[in-house]
Every structure is written in structure tokens, then in C-alpha cells.
Amino acid sequence: MDSAGTALDDRLPSDRLLRATAVQWNGALVWTSPDGTIVGANPGFARLADSPLDAMIGRSLPALLDLGGRDWQAVREGVQGGCPPPGTGALRVPRHDPVPVALQWQHLTDGDDVLLLCEMRDFDERERAEAVARLQQDVLELVAGGRSLRLVLDFLCRQVEACAPEVACSVMLRDDEDRMRVAAAPSLPAAYTAAIDGLAIEPDVGSCGSAMTAGEAVMSADIAGDPRWAKRRDLALAHGLAACWSNPIKDREARALGSFALYYRKPRDMAAPFHRRLVEACVHLCALAIEHDRARAEINRLAYFDTLTGLPNRQLLADRATAALALAGRTRQPVTLMFLDVDRFKTVNDSLGHAAGDELLVEVANRLRRLFIEGDTLARLGGDEFVALLPGCDAAHATLLAERVLAALSVPLRVADLTVTPTASIGIAVHPDDGMDFDTLLRQADAAMYRAKQAGRNRCHFFRRDMNEQAVRRLEMEAALREALDRQEAGGPEGEAPFDLHYQPQVRLRPRCLHRVEALIRWTHPRWGAVSPVEFVPLAEECGLIDRLDGWVLQTAVAQLGRWRAAGVPVPGLAVNVSAVRFARGDLPDQVRAALAVNGIPANDLTLEITERLMMTEEGGVHDALDALHALGVTLSIDDFGTGYSSLSYLKRFPVGELKIDRSFVKELDIDAANRPLVRAIIQIGEALGLTVVAEGVEREAQHRMLEAEGCAIGQGYRFARPMPAAALADWLAGEGKHWVECPGEDCISI
């Protein structure tokens, strides 16, 4: 090492030239070993570091450089790999603020020696002014280009941190509830920003809360001792934040929109001049970006939203409908358009005035909003006309939704000191049958709405006659179902009850004997006759009647089992279907426990058949109910296994004891060879998991034999017995089914 402090000698003319170049070079040059120890430097580095050259040799360069969050290992590997990191940093100078520097790296080898050469250049005033000017220009271009507010603010913070690596930036916004929202903080710890996001804006919520409250800059020179940080001091210190300088962002009326803050990792009395220049520019840029974003949002609102109700207008509805119909064309999913017109609105408007009419429309819009889900679009076309775009909604669900709309609107309200009961006429058109494009669907739905008005108002009408007939049938059936349940629960002369239970035997295939009976509900309507459970049970689920229906079935079936046993009728056990909707209330285990206790039935003689859909739910109450029923001793059976979600994981997670093979697999078991491997697989799954397997829909002897050969435990179907009333089952067991009651092992009579 020579007196100039470089790692060069002058044994050769070329070496002397290199030494003279290094000594007189304007930039700061420093050579380090791979671990970052300074082994040589030039006078330019000593001047920049404000320290004698000899004092720098042997020191750690990583300890002197702020590399903007990068560690020395990453820098060294990048340089050696030919991909040096971005060339900005800050040199820590004793007694001064850190000096921002531009960095250039080189990887050197000298025989066996490996060195890193770093050239540093201080940002002079001209460069700093240019950096601020570039920052302003880049941010303004992003704002003018329509980039999102969060992207603009994040870019702004990152550029400031690149110019001043010793700081971390944040931009906080004031929301409508006077709370702080983190809009950008790229270098602050995520745990810290998550903790402060949403805090109420108050004088004692750190520097940012104080700056927004007071409307002036707040410098917390030492967070550890600043009373404004009392509530959040430990949080900030735990993340290495020692000081904070926050400036309010104001609009043209001097109202605080948010704050722009610089965080430091060491206490400091005041911000550096360069930092002040950056902050001054950034506060102005933030205000401009925020106001531009709000102006754009207002323009968007005026262009695409109804000014009275805040709902989307026709233009936005058309845009969304076009996109939804294009997607539906690829996925073959239905799209429904529902056209709603408020009945007799003109009368309200003319008699009570436009202000009252507007009040009524706003209330109608608010009631309608609550009925639609994410993905739907409720729009106001103008006047008293509303349209709902319903992607993925078929005619059946549209009918149900229309009923809810009519019910929600019909609640009376006060308008201009008068009580008004609004009603509406609804027209429905469904893609693709009623139209392929938005204009056609809207026209068809409008036509259907007029037919609803002509039919008496306060009703819905489909564009197609067959759908309208289905809707009418559904409305009639729901009313009849409610009436039937009321009559059933009120009681009446025997034989006149609308509902009845039939019982179908389930038989053990080997040895062949009666296993239990399944309770099946039947409904006889005075005009329609026997109504299929396939039709009225889903309807009961949709219109909220399934709790009453399931409750009646459970109570009646368990009571019947008690009467059979009191009379000596040998029925081993009972299976009852329970709807998935029934579990949501949470009181099913208590009702089951009470029904069993009242009738003296052991819990292990009751099986509850549930669907796969119930097993897939993530609701904790459902899981608790399943566990409670299992703990009680009740067997849980998966009905129609293989036709739903069929996830094997839930068979291990939940206390299931039985699988029922759906009749669709058994129906053609002896005809379609493709069904046999499926049935075999289900049986093997049951065996592997220790579950009993029941096959339903067994009608022919060949099906029976195949199931028995595959190892299926239990069969159910016309092959053994049809569903029958309670009295008929007792007679059947005393006659034709008598030989099923006791199984003498291998000598059991064949069925």
C-alpha cells in the first residue's frame, strides 16, 4: 500500500499511470475484499467520507453504505455474476446526514486475489434538482395516463426511496369515516402497515394522525420519547422505526386528504434539506393525484350511474350485459334479464309531487339492492323502470327471486305523510332461448312486464309461455304446501291429513334379513293427487318450509317406531332423510335426543340420511351438529353417494357410518357394463373405510345377485318391497316378510 492509499505500485510505467489516474479521479474509488473489508481507496473516497484515507483502510464498507435494504451478500453475488444491483445508495458520514451516492461496481481478479471495486459519485445540487424534476414528470405522466391512484402513490414512494435510501415513505389517506388508510408504503414492514390501517385520525395516533388533525407538518425526532406516539410506540420501535416526519396532504380548500411521511431508523432533530425538497414536491404531487382520482370517479359516476338512486344506468348495464352474454356463449350458462316497473307510480308522482316520487324510487332501489348478490347488476333505466342482469340464473331461480322482490316491495312506507304500499310488475327473459343479445332480451323482458301489468299487476310474467306456466305452478304449489303444513300441524280427522309416511324395508343381503325401514314422506293434494317428493321437497327448501317438514317427519317416524315396538312389531331400526338446510339452525341434535327419549328408542336404532352437499360446507355449526349426533349414537348415512361432490376427504373427516349407492348407478347395473366398475369402486371405498354400503333402487334379481357378489351389505328397492303405510308394513312383516325377522345364519330363507 503506498502513501496515496491505493493498492497500486509504480514498478512499471503503466502502474504509475494507473496510480496517478486513481489519485486524481473525481469519483470516489474503493476496493474491498469479498467480505466487504476496505483494502484500498483513493482520495476522492476520503473526501466523500469526510475522513482521513488511512482511517478508512480495514473498515467495513457495508457498515458505511446504506444499500436500500439489500444485504452485502446479494451485492457481492450480483457483481460476481455480472448483474450488479441498482446503482443508488447512501454513504453514512459522521456528523452529517447520509450522502446519497450513485454506485458502480466491478469484479476484479489479481492472481489469487478477488476484489470488488466500487465507484461512488455524490449527487450534487444539480443532480438532486434533476432527480426531483424527473420524479415530478414521471408521476404526472402516470396520472395523465389514467393509472390507478394506488399505483401512482406506490411509484412515488419507491422513487423517493431510490433518491434517499436512508428513508422509508408512506402515504396515508383519510376515508369517509375519518380513519387512516394505507395507500402506499413499499418499504415499511407489512405487519406495521396492517396494524395502523384503519386507525381513527386523532392527535395522539403518531405523526400522521397528528399531521392530519392539526393540518401542519409534525416532526417526531425520537419516537421513543414522543407523547404523540404513546399508543403506537412499541409497535414502531419493534419494527426499527425511530423517527418520523409527516406532512399533511391538502386539497384546494385546505382540507386534509391524507399525509406523506418519511420514516428514519435513527432519531434525528430535523430533516435534511434534500428531504425537505423531496417532501415539498411529493405533497403537491399526492394532492394532485388524489384530486384527479376523485374527479375521474365523479365523471365515471355521472357517465355510468343514476344520479338519484346511485344504481348503474342503461349504459353500464348494456356494457355488463354484453360481457356476461359473451361469457355465457362460451360456458353455456343461462343469463336472465328481469324488467321491473313500479305499479301506479304516475299516480304517486302526480298527486304527491316529484319529491315524493323520488323518495319512493330511492326506497324501492334500496329494497332491491339487498336482494341481489355479487355478480348481479341492478340498474335504473329511468322513471320507475329497473332492470336486473342475473348471470348464471335460470328460470327456476328467477321465479324465486321475483317472489322475493314482490314481497320486499310490498312492505308499507311513509311518503309525504301518507302510507304507501308499493307493488311492481316484473317481466323475465332468459338467454339464449329468448334472445342472444342485450337489446333483444331487454325488449322481450319489457313485453313480458306489460303482460304482467295486463294480468293485474303485482306479479311476474315470463316471456315464454312454458316458463310462465312453470312459475304459476310453483307459486300455486308453495301456497298449497304452506296450507298443507298448517293443516297437518293443526291436526284433524284421521285419514284427512295432507302428509303421510310410507316405510320401505332395507334388507341385509348376507345373511338375508330385515335391516331397518326408511321413512318416506307422501303428500296427497285434493286437486293434484299424489305430489312427488322430487317436486315439493326442493320447493320446501327454497321457500323456507323445510324445517317444519323435516321436523314433522322426524317426530312422526320415531313415534311410529315406538308404537311398533310397543305392539311387538319387529322393526330393527329406522332411517330418516334430513335436508342440508335443516342443519343450519343448530337445534337438530336436541330435537333428535328429545324424540328418542319420549318414545324410548335407543339412538343406535336411528339413521339420519344426509347429502354430500352438507359434508362440503365449512360452517362450524354443521360440523358441531354432526359430531353431536354421532356422540349421541345416531348413524349418519350419505344418501345418493357418487352423484354430488364425491370428495373422499370428508369420509375421513366426518363421523359417517354408511354410504348409499344412488339408484342411477344400480338402475342399469345388469344392462350397462360401465356401471359395474363404479358400483364396485363405491363398495370397495366403503369396505376400506369401515362403512356400511346400501344400494337403493334394486328392482331385478340380476341386480340383486351382482350386488351380493360384489360384497354390498344392504339392498333397498322393489325387488324386496315397495314403500307402504305403517299398518301395511306391520301386516307385511306378519305375512310375506315374516321370514326376514330372524336370521338363522346360513339356513336363512332366500329372498
Steps between C-alpha positions, in 0.01 A plus 500: 500500500651838402455838660211586275303224655451296186579135449729587207875529465716678243737222398398544136412816304151363449462449874605861567244619251228295668603638840492859376159441344356357821639783712368775274167333409205722594293204605550309823668163444513228764629142478370230735564137574205262445380552858478877446820605683657810342847413369558816296347834411580823321492857636160555340354241735668662801349838407153349453524311829639809678771286660877451460588239244710291738208483742279339234732206424385186680151628568185327376348661193153339566501676838549836326248451217121503516413272210125558514416172671736278298753298696869476417473135400249589226719786378811280485324214322345741253834660416678168466220369283517798268165642617578779748203638697336837423760773543368722778578514869610729779838538669477547878721798585584578864343823630299542179190368335558197279625604158299360205738339251490335162680164505684303234650159573775292338625149574884480492748211516874535556657158505348326796350823636131578443397862548193715450543854368230755580485846345282757678379837381327747729169649383576865469234771513446489128453123504264525795292764322494279192392202711207698643407625152509146360287380789240768433495429128468122546218532754310751287527267200352216705214721620429623146516143374210400722696265729335408828557722801668225700741422217594870468559542872698177526722612210549839666617341826737262324660781300554709815659202672728448199620862528528482881556136601530593867126574527179297468193674358129467563186662365190486720153599381204624705188290435135602534492379860799718597738207519851457364543265205842387378515589131872435446788389723727274293788480748315501831449159663168342402415426864541869587284629214232240576489617861455870419261459207152610608601687816288801589668832417589657835777725634661211691510248214864556408635764268254435216190523715632817661591656164155433354328627816704820532537559127872566533829308484596295805858394573539221753877519552501202735195273499614340825440823692225669299163503684315504169627144448399372844237259363715370212853548633576132561364409158725750321813421701450127453526553125811718521328835447666771714382833353224622271433822309141523376346771282127544435373469142238772440245576230427843355279585798783409741320186623731213596473216249773293662868515591842441344761375746870417513611243758858480633673215677693731733380801703562836332417862585406618153469386142785552256459780243476248217226314687308825544521567129375148422212524748391839372473360148339174613226661710398706198510193271293294746233770523485524122476122458228466767287783360545366146385155617193648669416705194529192281277305740242778487509505120459124499207528741326757284563297184402157628281545807154636567527823697182441707547140618871445443423187299671423168329666204406355162850548352675309775227233497548456124878470539472238773227312316712480186789354699274256689334378180837450330618288793172308509543418132827323583392333826140418399369655820163677514467877540173650622375854449232618743305814404315668789251786479354659815119476488298826503812712545353775282216539748745552788707743295202705382310510828782530754761680289833414344685518833274228642543298180877524529480392864299194400747408223796528735327269749415251225865502389622442856264206550601345170874536571476266797358217290775461241837335540851589386522456124143617437435850365196698612450809282250782464406576141312817590165592649360206694674230292767274649684211336703221660766308308544154656789293358468127568137532607250259343121526485441315828727728699362805322153400617617476859679834478196669346289379793749651743498827308121523513499416871772754583329782310159440651600617849320835567701821544428865577529746211390864540314415823304224326538123524583350160528130416709469183452209261662416170446309179792285390588360161768232456698391194768230499803462274539321261138391439350849510783685328871494429581869553423765761258708294290195410487372858407845628221528245362154589516567874323833445225322307464242777475780757206655312324164500547490879336844527212389278452193720436720806841639613707393803617183327769366269463365147745311281540578136449133411169334578651173630716685751205708608298184560784362710513821702126493560520133599777576745311788661190285534698210643675719758164631621358146510806373688464769767131422536569126523758548776261722693228233476743222593625681809148601604387136490169369378299185428715194431538432130458866399855615581681634190829327587568139579807283546566182310770257607724298269700205633877488469624140504835349584618294203714250689354360720172612354283672757329830575752771589269799556234710324533843339230762561386668175263798497191503279273795420152464358342819365123518455533622139841376385492164675836349601778761473852363452751576776746582220278802428388624840806431722735733302219758500475473879875565523481808275204666672609431859254222590747212524552543876132437566485213253813325628393552860163338437659201320750439782243522780243288317744227391664458842158493667387231254806287581406532868143385426624203297721385782226546757279281280773239449556577130865400438647805322878505572565864419396814317657729238383859451613752237614840630546801269834680494311823571372349825848493654545877479274568801720302739218346708475168313700294756272619782185415303634154414595436863154608620312290241700187588453553875124558479446182299757282678711436189877435531705745296680223310166389354469832311681586176494850354556516124679818388632625166857546379435874469467525878840336552670760280389798707755694706245623754613411849143450624442219251817322610398538865155354428649199319739434790218536755278252314786253472575537872133431569533167318303586187632353172570750221446380144607677177199481267536480119877453532692560178260750343621814679840627603640153579805627688655211688662729755174568684443128554805505728435843654138447603332230713332323208395137550330411174492566123194462277572422135269718292228324302636647176803267530289197598225554242694354205757300693400180323466673159781755470842349569644848565301529825647193665854640557346812656285298738795274582716805576242646740469166681877474530522856634245407765689184595833684518356766732291261709169639374179308433389519135131512402381469138166667424281443198550121485216377279616182323650173617806547277579829674456330835741219410765736366490719810525198723796369298679834530462497878229760544354468851143633466244540222185708464247504220199340335689169478441464874200721579331824397449791744182443700297667778577407860205264539579326171861447607386330822275269297779432253743402775241266644449338159726518195793657683481280808800292404716818502452572868742239635807375314605143586840557341588295192155335493326838463223477238603656169318807382 
